[in-house]
Amino acid sequence: MNEVMPKKILIVEDSRLNAQITADILNKYGYETEIVRQGEEAVEKAKSGQNPALILMDIELMGKLDGIETARIIQQFKDIPVIFLTANTNKEIMEKIKSVTGYGYILKGVGEYVLISTVEMALKLHEANMMVKQSEELFRNMFETNEAIMLLIEPKSGRIVDANKSACRFYGYPKETLVEMDIGKINITSVINNDKNCIETFKRSYNPCICIQRLANGEKRFVEIYSTVVNYQKKELLYLIIFDITERWYAEKELKFYHHLFENSPNEMYIFHSKTLKFISANRRARENLGYSLEELKEMTPLDLKLEFDMQSFKELLAPLYEGEKEIIIFNTIHRRKDGSTYPVEVRLLLIESAKGKVYMAIVIDVTKQKTLERELQERNEILSTIMKSAGDAIIMIDNKGEVTFWNPAAERIFGYTKEEVMGKELHRFMIHDERLYQLYKEAFKKFQLSGRGSAAGKTIELKTKHKEGHEIDIELSLSAVRIRDAWHAVGIVRDVTERKKIEELLYQQSITDPLTNVYNRRFFMQMLEQEMERTRRNGKPFSVIMFDIDHFKSVNDHFGHAAGDMVLKNIADMVKKRIRKTDCFARWGGEEFIILLPETSIKDAVGLAEELRERLISMTLPEVGHATASFGVASYRPSDTIDTILLRADDMLYEAKASGRNCVKSE
């Protein structure tokens, strides 16, 4: 017998005593344990090939990482259940625990039984979660790749929540449209009970339910629907498997359809004798399609169905199977029904061993629908080609070598290059003119060639590139990877957003600028002041603030009018902007009051600048008004400062300058 390996539990606890006590209890119950003291060690252990079945994690740990952050990092790359060890159950701790684990916590010092019970429950819950996840992944793969038409329906509302590729092809809607529709917009009525509200029939799993459905082009089709209730992603949904039976319905409408899906294969199946070639058996699908009873078929051979064969030519076809040269023979032919009508089929012949010796098995696929689908696919391809050529956005495709394989007219308009100029050429030689960036792209493209993954794949990003004529343009790029003949190709949809970016920049500037003086507004200044305080707390470098107010400004407005007052404000703002540094932040504080933020500037240098600005203002000749003066208050950052305190001190200094007769500088 194979021995069951003990499950390994990683204990992350900076207290050696507590860790060892916990380990001893777990070892007693057959668990293998390992102890680490820091979060960094736990991350390394989780990254190693020997994964623990469960982690017991103290919240407060030695090192840079606490237990919460350690668990969050581990869960980014490994699905390992984590139970926290804590001595504190306040609301904040509980919220942090809930944010990173669904397996709960254990209070430090709990009894042996509680510890073991919690660990066993967590392991069982994790095992159940893994089984659910695997089950859902299998269902998802089956759902997406199956050739049958499949839908998932919300039972109460009847809204389609998912549709596979076959469903999108059949109904003629793109997936994003189909998944927003109600099943009632597709289902016209139930043939069985003439019920227009077919959703109730689906809920009862009345299988099969025959319905009439309307496609996107208005065409009506008969379908056979099998429904069941499934639990998927924690939701109860109706799972529908749908078969188009329009042709069969009209040809054999007198037949009844049986409620059990697996009673018949969807394809015809025959077994016939290897010597006489007489039919031994034929499945229900075959009998219904041909119109023969099983008793009638047992007196017939495949030659009675296949128009172009005689006994000699058919045995020659079977010879490679009988002699073991081939395991399967596939060919296309025409089958003749009992009523004389014919239909195209694909036949797969095998030689199998039975209890009575060797027999032939024929699996026959009616390809009438396939031929119809091929025609529809060709029509859709033609429609898609028309759409891509007339689209307003550029649609570009490159192969696994980075060379252009598709370039629509919109791409010519946006980038300036004609289709003839770029087809078969390396796209990024046109788009990337910086050699260093081009080399970085080449390295990234090597990874894309191998995996179809990249920093931009599957995303919508904004970037700058150049038009053929040399000017820079802003574009929005949606990039997707497509697997074609075992190689990764890329499809990009490009929109020219140059004008939009200009408008966005203009709106942003308007949001942070005073419209009269064209300097920053008060709100933006407060943001910059807050950032500067944070920077100063980190690097310890000083900064200062100058607040100044134009003296007797009300009299300017009263004597010369508000237009002249506005001109005074503009001229003074222009003078200050020309004198200060690019790193300084100059804003209109309100009315005739202004403020300047001076990064990395001492109080002495700030006072010097204020004096210089005061003197420059005195020497200015202002249109209509003549001369003006201003009062200045200067304050410098202190470690205990908040935004309000430094502004209050600057304002106090300004008030002191006003009280001292104006036209002067006061500092703390």
C-alpha positions as CSV (number, residue, x, y, z in Angstrom):
1,M,0.0,0.0,0.0
2,N,1.1,3.5,-0.7
3,E,1.7,5.6,2.4
4,V,-0.2,8.9,2.6
5,M,2.3,11.7,2.9
6,P,1.6,14.0,5.9
7,K,0.3,17.4,5.0
8,K,2.9,20.2,5.5
9,I,2.0,23.3,7.5
10,L,4.2,26.4,7.4
11,I,4.1,28.3,10.8
12,V,5.1,32.0,10.4
13,E,5.6,33.2,14.0
14,D,8.3,35.4,15.4
15,S,7.9,33.9,18.9
16,R,9.9,30.7,19.0
17,L,8.0,29.4,22.0
18,N,4.5,30.0,20.5
19,A,5.6,28.6,17.2
20,Q,7.0,25.4,18.8
21,I,3.9,24.9,20.9
22,T,1.7,25.2,17.8
23,A,4.1,22.8,15.8
24,D,4.0,20.2,18.6
25,I,0.2,20.1,18.5
26,L,0.1,19.8,14.7
27,N,2.8,17.1,14.7
28,K,0.8,15.2,17.3
29,Y,-2.1,15.0,14.8
30,G,0.1,13.8,12.0
31,Y,0.9,17.1,10.2
32,E,4.5,17.9,9.1
33,T,5.5,21.5,10.2
34,E,8.1,24.0,9.3
35,I,8.7,27.3,11.2
36,V,9.9,30.6,9.9
37,R,10.0,33.9,11.8
38,Q,9.7,36.6,9.1
39,G,7.3,37.3,6.3
40,E,10.1,37.5,3.8
41,E,11.1,33.9,4.6
42,A,7.5,32.8,4.2
43,V,7.3,34.3,0.7
44,E,10.5,32.4,-0.3
45,K,9.1,29.2,1.1
46,A,5.9,29.6,-0.8
47,K,7.8,30.4,-4.0
48,S,9.8,27.1,-3.7
49,G,8.7,23.9,-5.3
50,Q,7.6,22.3,-2.0
51,N,4.3,24.0,-1.4
52,P,2.8,23.9,2.1
53,A,-0.8,22.7,2.3
54,L,-1.6,25.6,4.7
55,I,0.0,28.6,6.4
56,L,-0.5,29.6,10.0
57,M,0.5,33.3,9.9
58,D,1.1,35.7,12.9
59,I,-0.1,39.2,12.0
60,E,2.7,41.0,13.7
61,L,6.1,39.7,12.4
62,M,9.8,40.6,12.5
63,G,11.1,42.2,9.4
64,K,9.6,44.7,6.9
65,L,6.5,42.6,6.1
66,D,3.6,42.0,8.5
67,G,1.4,38.9,8.2
68,I,-1.3,40.7,6.2
69,E,1.1,42.0,3.5
70,T,2.9,38.6,3.5
71,A,-0.3,36.7,2.8
72,R,-1.3,39.2,0.1
73,I,2.1,38.7,-1.7
74,I,1.9,34.9,-1.5
75,Q,-1.7,34.8,-2.9
76,Q,-0.5,36.7,-5.9
77,F,1.3,33.7,-7.2
78,K,0.2,30.7,-5.1
79,D,-3.3,29.5,-4.0
80,I,-2.4,28.5,-0.4
81,P,-4.9,28.7,2.4
82,V,-3.8,31.1,5.2
83,I,-5.1,31.1,8.8
84,F,-4.0,34.1,10.9
85,L,-2.8,33.9,14.4
86,T,-3.8,36.9,16.4
87,A,-4.2,38.1,20.0
88,N,-6.3,41.1,18.9
89,T,-9.8,40.9,17.4
90,N,-10.7,44.6,17.0
91,K,-12.6,45.8,14.0
92,E,-9.5,47.0,12.1
93,I,-7.7,43.7,12.5
94,M,-10.8,41.8,11.4
95,E,-11.2,43.9,8.3
96,K,-7.6,43.3,7.3
97,I,-7.9,39.6,7.8
98,K,-11.1,39.5,5.6
99,S,-9.3,41.4,2.9
100,V,-6.7,38.7,2.3
101,T,-8.2,35.3,3.3
102,G,-11.4,33.4,3.4
103,Y,-10.1,30.9,5.9
104,G,-10.4,33.0,9.1
105,Y,-8.2,33.3,12.2
106,I,-7.3,31.6,15.4
107,L,-6.8,33.4,18.7
108,K,-3.4,32.8,20.2
109,G,-3.5,30.4,23.1
110,V,-6.6,28.5,22.1
111,G,-7.0,24.9,23.0
112,E,-5.6,22.0,21.0
113,Y,-9.1,20.9,19.7
114,V,-10.0,24.4,18.4
115,L,-6.6,24.6,16.6
116,I,-6.9,21.2,14.9
117,S,-10.6,21.7,14.1
118,T,-9.9,25.1,12.4
119,V,-6.9,23.7,10.4
120,E,-8.9,20.7,9.2
121,M,-11.9,22.9,8.3
122,A,-9.6,25.2,6.3
123,L,-8.0,22.3,4.4
124,K,-11.4,20.8,3.6
125,L,-12.7,24.3,2.4
126,H,-9.6,24.8,0.3
127,E,-10.0,21.3,-1.3
128,A,-13.7,22.1,-2.0
129,N,-12.7,25.5,-3.5
130,M,-10.1,23.8,-5.8
131,M,-12.7,21.2,-6.9
132,V,-15.2,24.0,-7.7
133,K,-12.5,26.0,-9.6
134,Q,-11.4,23.0,-11.6
135,S,-15.0,22.1,-12.4
136,E,-15.8,25.6,-13.5
137,E,-12.6,25.7,-15.7
138,L,-13.6,22.4,-17.3
139,F,-17.1,23.6,-17.9
140,R,-15.7,26.9,-19.3
141,N,-13.4,25.1,-21.8
142,M,-16.2,22.8,-22.9
143,F,-18.6,25.7,-23.2
144,E,-16.3,27.8,-25.4
145,T,-14.9,25.1,-27.7
146,N,-18.0,23.0,-28.2
147,E,-19.5,23.1,-31.7
148,A,-23.0,22.8,-30.3
149,I,-24.9,26.1,-29.7
150,M,-24.8,26.9,-25.9
151,L,-26.3,29.7,-23.8
152,L,-26.3,30.5,-20.1
153,I,-29.5,32.2,-19.0
154,E,-30.5,34.1,-15.8
155,P,-33.6,32.2,-14.7
156,K,-35.6,35.1,-13.2
157,S,-35.1,37.7,-15.9
158,G,-34.4,35.5,-18.9
159,R,-31.3,37.6,-19.8
160,I,-28.6,35.8,-21.7
161,V,-25.4,36.1,-19.6
162,D,-23.1,34.1,-21.8
163,A,-23.0,32.6,-25.3
164,N,-20.3,30.4,-26.9
165,K,-18.9,31.0,-30.4
166,S,-21.3,28.6,-32.1
167,A,-24.2,30.6,-30.7
168,C,-22.9,33.9,-32.0
169,R,-22.4,32.3,-35.4
170,F,-25.8,30.8,-35.4
171,Y,-27.8,33.8,-34.3
172,G,-25.8,36.3,-36.3
173,Y,-25.1,38.6,-33.3
174,P,-21.7,39.7,-31.9
175,K,-21.2,38.3,-28.4
176,E,-21.4,41.7,-26.8
177,T,-24.9,42.2,-28.3
178,L,-26.1,38.7,-27.6
179,V,-25.2,38.7,-23.9
180,E,-27.3,41.8,-23.3
181,M,-30.5,40.3,-24.9
182,D,-33.5,38.6,-23.3
183,I,-34.0,35.0,-24.5
184,G,-37.6,36.1,-25.3
185,K,-36.3,38.3,-28.2
186,I,-34.9,35.1,-29.8
187,N,-37.5,32.6,-28.9
188,I,-40.8,33.2,-30.7
189,T,-42.7,30.3,-29.3
190,S,-42.5,26.7,-28.1
191,V,-43.8,24.2,-30.7
192,I,-44.6,21.7,-28.0
193,N,-47.0,23.8,-25.9
194,N,-47.3,27.0,-27.9
195,D,-45.9,28.8,-25.0
196,K,-44.3,32.1,-25.8
197,N,-42.7,32.3,-22.3
198,C,-40.3,29.4,-23.0
199,I,-38.1,30.3,-19.9
200,E,-40.6,28.5,-17.7
201,T,-40.3,25.4,-19.8
202,F,-36.5,25.6,-19.5
203,K,-36.7,25.9,-15.7
204,R,-38.6,22.6,-15.6
205,S,-35.9,21.0,-17.7
206,Y,-38.6,19.7,-20.2
207,N,-36.1,18.0,-22.5
208,P,-36.0,18.4,-25.4
209,C,-38.0,21.5,-25.9
210,I,-38.7,22.3,-29.6
211,C,-38.9,26.1,-30.2
212,I,-39.0,28.5,-33.1
213,Q,-36.2,31.1,-32.9
214,R,-35.5,34.3,-34.9
215,L,-32.0,35.0,-36.1
216,A,-30.5,38.5,-36.5
217,N,-31.4,38.6,-40.2
218,G,-35.1,37.9,-39.4
219,E,-35.0,34.2,-40.5
220,K,-37.0,31.8,-38.4
221,R,-35.4,28.4,-37.4
222,F,-36.6,25.4,-35.6
223,V,-34.3,24.4,-32.7
224,E,-34.1,21.5,-30.2
225,I,-33.2,22.8,-26.8
226,Y,-32.0,20.8,-23.8
227,S,-32.0,22.7,-20.5
228,T,-30.7,22.1,-17.1
229,V,-30.0,24.2,-14.0
230,V,-26.3,24.6,-13.1
231,N,-24.4,26.4,-10.4
232,Y,-21.7,28.4,-12.1
233,Q,-19.6,31.1,-10.4
234,K,-21.8,31.0,-7.3
235,K,-24.9,31.7,-9.4
236,E,-27.8,29.4,-10.4
237,L,-28.2,29.6,-14.2
238,L,-30.1,27.8,-16.9
239,Y,-27.7,25.9,-19.2
240,L,-29.1,25.5,-22.7
241,I,-27.7,23.2,-25.5
242,I,-29.4,24.1,-28.8
243,F,-29.5,22.2,-32.1
244,D,-30.7,23.6,-35.3
245,I,-33.2,21.0,-36.6
246,T,-35.0,23.1,-39.2
247,E,-34.2,20.7,-42.1
248,R,-35.0,17.6,-40.1
249,W,-38.2,19.2,-38.8
250,Y,-39.6,19.8,-42.2
251,A,-38.5,16.4,-43.6
252,E,-39.6,14.3,-40.6
253,K,-42.1,16.4,-38.7
254,E,-44.3,13.3,-38.1
255,L,-41.6,11.8,-35.8
256,K,-41.5,12.4,-32.1
257,F,-38.4,13.6,-30.4
258,Y,-37.4,11.7,-27.3
259,H,-36.7,13.6,-24.1
260,H,-33.4,11.9,-23.3
261,L,-30.4,13.5,-25.1
262,F,-28.1,10.5,-25.0
263,E,-30.6,8.0,-26.4
264,N,-29.3,8.8,-29.8
265,S,-26.0,10.0,-31.1
266,P,-26.5,13.3,-33.1
267,N,-24.9,11.4,-36.0
268,E,-26.0,8.3,-37.9
269,M,-24.2,5.1,-36.8
270,Y,-24.3,1.8,-38.5
271,I,-22.7,-1.6,-37.8
272,F,-22.5,-4.1,-40.8
273,H,-21.1,-7.5,-41.4
274,S,-17.5,-7.8,-42.6
275,K,-18.4,-10.6,-45.1
276,T,-22.0,-10.1,-46.3
277,L,-22.0,-6.3,-45.7
278,K,-25.6,-6.6,-44.3
279,F,-26.5,-4.2,-41.6
280,I,-26.4,-5.6,-38.1
281,S,-27.7,-2.5,-36.4
282,A,-28.4,1.2,-37.0
283,N,-29.1,3.8,-34.4
284,R,-32.2,5.9,-34.1
285,R,-30.7,8.9,-35.8
286,A,-29.9,6.7,-38.9
287,R,-33.4,5.1,-39.0
288,E,-35.1,8.4,-38.7
289,N,-33.0,10.1,-41.3
290,L,-33.3,7.2,-43.8
291,G,-36.9,6.4,-43.1
292,Y,-36.2,2.6,-42.8
293,S,-37.1,0.5,-39.8
294,L,-34.4,-1.6,-38.2
295,E,-36.0,-4.8,-39.6
296,E,-35.8,-3.3,-43.1
297,L,-32.2,-2.2,-42.7
298,K,-31.2,-5.7,-41.6
299,E,-32.1,-6.9,-45.1
300,M,-30.0,-4.1,-46.7
301,T,-26.3,-3.2,-47.2
302,P,-24.5,0.2,-47.5
303,L,-24.8,-0.2,-51.2
304,D,-28.5,0.4,-51.0
305,L,-27.8,3.9,-49.6
306,K,-24.7,4.9,-51.6
307,L,-25.5,5.7,-55.2
308,E,-22.0,5.5,-56.8
309,F,-20.8,2.2,-55.3
310,D,-21.2,-1.4,-56.5
311,M,-20.1,-4.5,-54.6
312,Q,-16.6,-4.6,-56.1
313,S,-15.8,-0.9,-55.7
314,F,-17.1,-0.9,-52.1
315,K,-15.0,-3.9,-51.1
316,E,-11.9,-2.3,-52.6
317,L,-12.6,0.8,-50.5
318,L,-12.9,-1.5,-47.3
319,A,-9.7,-3.6,-48.1
320,P,-7.2,-1.3,-46.3
321,L,-9.2,-1.5,-43.2
322,Y,-9.7,-5.3,-43.3
323,E,-6.0,-5.9,-44.0
324,G,-4.9,-3.5,-41.2
325,E,-3.2,-1.0,-43.4
326,K,-5.5,1.8,-42.1
327,E,-7.4,2.4,-38.9
328,I,-10.0,4.7,-40.4
329,I,-11.3,5.6,-43.8
330,I,-13.0,9.0,-44.4
331,F,-14.8,9.9,-47.6
332,N,-17.8,11.9,-48.8
333,T,-20.7,10.5,-50.6
334,I,-24.5,10.8,-51.2
335,H,-27.0,8.9,-49.2
336,R,-30.4,7.9,-50.6
337,R,-33.4,7.8,-48.3
338,K,-36.3,5.4,-48.6
339,D,-38.4,8.1,-50.3
340,G,-35.7,8.6,-53.0
341,S,-34.5,11.9,-51.7
342,T,-30.7,12.3,-51.2
343,Y,-28.4,14.3,-48.9
344,P,-24.6,14.8,-48.7
345,V,-22.7,13.0,-46.0
346,E,-19.2,12.4,-44.6
347,V,-18.6,8.8,-43.8
348,R,-16.0,7.5,-41.3
349,L,-15.4,3.7,-41.5
350,L,-13.7,1.6,-38.8
351,L,-13.1,-2.1,-38.4
352,I,-13.8,-3.2,-34.8
353,E,-13.7,-6.5,-32.9
354,S,-17.0,-7.7,-31.5
355,A,-18.0,-10.8,-29.6
356,K,-18.9,-12.5,-32.9
357,G,-15.8,-11.4,-34.8
358,K,-14.9,-8.4,-36.9
359,V,-17.5,-5.9,-37.9
360,Y,-17.5,-2.6,-39.7
361,M,-18.8,0.6,-38.0
362,A,-19.8,3.6,-40.0
363,I,-20.3,7.0,-38.5
364,V,-22.2,9.2,-40.9
365,I,-22.4,12.9,-40.6
366,D,-25.0,14.8,-42.5
367,V,-23.1,17.8,-43.9
368,T,-26.1,19.6,-45.3
369,K,-25.8,22.2,-42.5
370,Q,-22.0,22.3,-42.8
371,K,-22.3,23.3,-46.4
372,T,-24.9,26.0,-45.4
373,L,-22.6,27.2,-42.7
374,E,-19.6,27.4,-45.1
375,R,-21.7,29.6,-47.4
376,E,-22.8,31.7,-44.4
377,L,-19.1,32.0,-43.2
378,Q,-18.1,33.2,-46.6
379,E,-20.8,35.8,-46.6
380,R,-19.8,36.9,-43.1
381,N,-16.2,37.2,-44.2
382,E,-17.2,39.4,-47.0
383,I,-19.2,41.6,-44.6
384,L,-16.3,41.7,-42.2
385,S,-14.0,42.8,-45.0
386,T,-16.4,45.6,-46.0
387,I,-16.6,46.8,-42.4
388,M,-12.8,46.8,-41.9
389,K,-12.3,48.8,-45.1
390,S,-14.9,51.4,-44.2
391,A,-14.1,51.6,-40.4
392,G,-13.3,55.1,-39.1
393,D,-10.5,53.6,-36.9
394,A,-7.3,52.2,-38.2
395,I,-7.2,48.4,-38.2
396,I,-3.7,47.0,-38.5
397,M,-2.4,43.5,-38.3
398,I,1.2,42.2,-38.0
399,D,2.5,38.7,-38.3
400,N,5.0,36.9,-36.0
401,K,7.9,38.7,-37.7
402,G,6.3,42.1,-36.9
403,E,5.5,42.8,-40.6
404,V,2.3,44.4,-41.7
405,T,-0.3,42.0,-43.1
406,F,-3.4,44.2,-43.0
407,W,-3.7,48.0,-43.4
408,N,-7.1,49.6,-43.9
409,P,-7.9,53.0,-45.4
410,A,-8.3,54.6,-42.0
411,A,-4.7,53.6,-41.2
412,E,-3.6,55.4,-44.4
413,R,-5.4,58.5,-43.3
414,I,-4.2,58.5,-39.7
415,F,-0.5,57.7,-40.4
416,G,-0.1,59.0,-43.9
417,Y,1.4,55.8,-45.3
418,T,-0.3,54.0,-48.2
419,K,-1.0,50.3,-48.1
420,E,1.6,49.7,-50.7
421,E,4.2,51.5,-48.6
422,V,3.8,49.3,-45.5
423,M,2.5,45.9,-46.5
424,G,5.2,43.3,-45.8
425,K,7.4,45.9,-44.0
426,E,8.3,46.0,-40.3
427,L,5.6,48.2,-38.8
428,H,7.7,49.6,-35.9
429,R,10.4,51.0,-38.2
430,F,7.7,53.4,-39.4
431,M,6.3,54.1,-35.9
432,I,9.4,54.3,-33.6
433,H,12.1,56.8,-34.6
434,D,14.1,56.7,-31.4
435,E,16.7,53.9,-31.9
436,R,16.9,53.2,-28.1
437,L,13.1,52.7,-27.9
438,Y,13.2,50.6,-31.1
439,Q,15.7,48.2,-29.5
440,L,13.5,47.9,-26.3
441,Y,10.6,47.1,-28.6
442,K,12.6,44.4,-30.3
443,E,13.3,42.7,-27.0
444,A,9.7,42.9,-26.0
445,F,8.5,41.5,-29.3
446,K,10.7,38.4,-28.9
447,K,8.6,37.6,-25.8
448,F,5.4,38.2,-27.7
449,Q,6.5,35.8,-30.4
450,L,6.8,33.0,-27.8
451,S,3.8,33.5,-25.7
452,G,1.4,36.1,-27.3
453,R,1.8,38.2,-24.2
454,G,3.1,41.7,-23.7
455,S,2.6,44.8,-21.7
456,A,0.1,46.2,-24.2
457,A,-1.6,43.0,-25.3
458,G,-5.3,42.8,-24.3
459,K,-5.3,46.5,-23.2
460,T,-6.2,49.9,-24.5
461,I,-3.3,52.4,-24.2
462,E,-2.6,55.9,-25.2
463,L,0.8,56.8,-26.8
464,K,2.5,59.2,-29.2
465,T,3.8,58.4,-32.6
466,K,4.7,60.3,-35.8
467,H,2.8,60.9,-39.0
468,K,4.6,60.2,-42.3
469,E,5.0,64.0,-42.7
470,G,6.9,64.2,-39.4
471,H,4.4,65.8,-37.0
472,E,3.6,64.1,-33.7
473,I,0.1,62.6,-33.2
474,D,-1.6,61.1,-30.1
475,I,-3.2,57.7,-30.6
476,E,-5.4,55.3,-28.6
477,L,-4.4,51.7,-29.3
478,S,-6.3,48.5,-28.5
479,L,-4.1,45.5,-29.1
480,S,-5.0,41.8,-29.2
481,A,-3.0,38.7,-29.8
482,V,-4.3,36.1,-32.3
483,R,-2.9,32.6,-32.8
484,I,-2.6,31.7,-36.5
485,R,-0.9,28.5,-37.7
486,D,1.0,28.1,-34.4
487,A,2.3,31.6,-34.5
488,W,1.3,34.7,-32.6
489,H,0.0,37.7,-34.7
490,A,-1.1,41.0,-33.3
491,V,-4.2,43.0,-34.3
492,G,-4.4,46.7,-33.4
493,I,-7.3,49.1,-33.5
494,V,-6.0,52.7,-33.6
495,R,-7.9,55.9,-33.0
496,D,-6.4,59.4,-33.6
497,V,-7.0,61.3,-30.3
498,T,-4.8,64.3,-31.0
499,E,-7.6,66.8,-30.9
500,R,-9.1,65.2,-27.8
501,K,-5.8,65.4,-26.0
502,K,-5.4,69.1,-26.9
503,I,-8.9,69.8,-25.5
504,E,-8.1,67.8,-22.4
505,E,-4.9,69.8,-21.8
506,L,-6.7,73.1,-22.4
507,L,-9.4,72.1,-19.9
508,Y,-6.8,71.1,-17.4
509,Q,-5.0,74.4,-17.7
510,Q,-8.2,76.2,-17.3
511,S,-9.0,74.2,-14.1
512,I,-5.7,75.3,-12.4
513,T,-5.3,78.8,-13.7
514,D,-6.8,82.2,-12.7
515,P,-8.6,83.4,-15.9
516,L,-7.7,87.1,-15.4
517,T,-4.0,87.0,-14.6
518,N,-3.1,83.6,-16.1
519,V,-1.3,82.6,-13.0
520,Y,-2.3,79.5,-10.9
521,N,-5.5,79.6,-8.9
522,R,-5.9,79.1,-5.2
523,R,-7.0,75.5,-5.4
524,F,-3.9,74.4,-7.4
525,F,-1.6,76.4,-5.1
526,M,-2.9,74.5,-2.1
527,Q,-2.2,71.2,-3.8
528,M,1.4,72.3,-4.6
529,L,1.9,73.5,-1.0
530,E,0.8,70.2,0.4
531,Q,3.2,68.4,-1.9
532,E,6.1,70.7,-0.9
533,M,5.4,70.1,2.8
534,E,5.6,66.3,2.2
535,R,8.8,66.7,0.2
536,T,10.4,68.9,2.9
537,R,9.5,66.3,5.6
538,R,11.4,63.7,3.6
539,N,14.5,65.7,2.5
540,G,14.7,68.3,5.3
541,K,15.2,71.2,2.8
542,P,13.4,74.5,3.7
543,F,10.8,76.3,1.7
544,S,9.2,79.8,2.2
545,V,6.0,81.5,1.3
546,I,5.5,85.2,0.2
547,M,2.0,86.7,0.5
548,F,1.5,90.2,-0.9
549,D,-1.4,92.5,-1.3
550,I,-1.7,95.6,-3.6
551,D,-2.0,98.7,-1.5
552,H,-5.2,100.9,-1.8
553,F,-6.4,98.7,-4.6
554,K,-10.1,99.7,-3.9
555,S,-9.3,103.3,-4.7
556,V,-7.8,102.2,-8.0
557,N,-11.1,100.6,-8.9
558,D,-13.1,103.5,-7.6
559,H,-11.1,106.2,-9.4
560,F,-10.1,104.5,-12.6
561,G,-12.7,101.7,-13.0
562,H,-12.5,97.9,-12.8
563,A,-11.0,97.6,-16.2
564,A,-8.0,99.6,-15.1
565,G,-7.9,97.6,-11.9
566,D,-7.8,94.4,-13.9
567,M,-5.0,95.8,-16.0
568,V,-3.0,96.6,-12.8
569,L,-3.4,93.0,-11.6
570,K,-2.3,91.6,-15.0
571,N,0.8,93.8,-15.2
572,I,1.9,93.0,-11.7
573,A,1.4,89.3,-12.3
574,D,3.4,89.4,-15.5
575,M,6.2,91.2,-13.7
576,V,6.4,88.6,-10.9
577,K,6.2,85.7,-13.4
578,K,9.2,87.0,-15.3
579,R,11.3,87.3,-12.1
580,I,10.6,84.0,-10.2
581,R,12.0,80.6,-11.0
582,K,10.2,77.8,-13.0
583,T,10.2,75.7,-9.8
584,D,8.3,78.5,-7.9
585,C,4.5,78.4,-7.7
586,F,2.8,81.8,-8.2
587,A,-0.9,82.1,-7.6
588,R,-3.7,84.6,-7.2
589,W,-4.9,84.1,-3.6
590,G,-8.0,86.3,-4.1
591,G,-9.0,89.8,-5.2
592,E,-5.7,91.9,-5.2
593,E,-3.9,89.3,-3.0
594,F,-1.2,87.0,-4.4
595,I,1.0,84.3,-3.0
596,I,4.3,82.6,-4.0
597,L,5.7,79.2,-2.9
598,L,9.5,79.1,-3.0
599,P,10.9,75.5,-2.7
600,E,14.3,75.0,-1.2
601,T,14.4,78.7,-0.2
602,S,15.4,80.1,3.3
603,I,13.6,83.0,5.0
604,K,16.5,85.3,4.2
605,D,16.4,84.6,0.5
606,A,12.6,84.9,0.5
607,V,12.8,88.3,2.1
608,G,15.4,89.4,-0.4
609,L,13.1,88.4,-3.3
610,A,10.1,90.1,-1.7
611,E,12.1,93.4,-1.4
612,E,13.2,93.1,-5.0
613,L,9.6,92.6,-6.1
614,R,8.4,95.5,-4.0
615,E,11.1,97.8,-5.6
616,R,10.3,96.6,-9.1
617,L,6.6,97.4,-8.5
618,I,7.4,100.9,-7.3
619,S,9.5,101.5,-10.5
620,M,6.7,100.2,-12.8
621,T,4.5,102.7,-14.7
622,L,1.0,101.2,-15.0
623,P,-1.3,102.4,-17.8
624,E,-3.9,105.0,-16.7
625,V,-3.0,104.4,-13.0
626,G,0.6,105.5,-12.9
627,H,2.3,103.8,-9.9
628,A,1.3,101.2,-7.3
629,T,2.8,99.7,-4.2
630,A,2.2,96.4,-2.3
631,S,2.7,95.1,1.2
632,F,4.5,91.7,1.7
633,G,4.5,89.1,4.4
634,V,7.1,86.3,4.4
635,A,7.0,83.0,6.4
636,S,9.3,79.9,6.3
637,Y,8.4,76.3,7.0
638,R,8.7,74.9,10.5
639,P,8.7,71.2,11.3
640,S,5.6,71.6,13.4
641,D,3.7,73.4,10.6
642,T,0.5,72.4,8.9
643,I,-0.8,74.1,5.7
644,D,-3.0,76.3,7.8
645,T,-0.3,77.4,10.3
646,I,2.3,78.5,7.7
647,L,-0.4,80.4,5.7
648,L,-1.6,82.0,8.9
649,R,1.9,83.2,9.7
650,A,2.4,84.6,6.2
651,D,-1.0,86.4,6.5
652,D,0.0,87.8,9.9
653,M,3.2,89.2,8.4
654,L,1.2,90.8,5.6
655,Y,-1.2,92.3,8.1
656,E,1.8,93.7,10.1
657,A,3.2,95.2,6.9
658,K,-0.2,96.9,6.3
659,A,-0.3,98.1,9.8
660,S,3.3,99.6,9.5
661,G,2.2,102.0,6.7
662,R,2.1,99.6,3.7
663,N,4.8,99.4,0.9
664,C,7.1,97.2,3.0
665,V,8.2,93.6,3.7
666,K,7.6,91.9,7.1
667,S,8.9,88.5,8.0
668,E,8.8,86.3,11.1
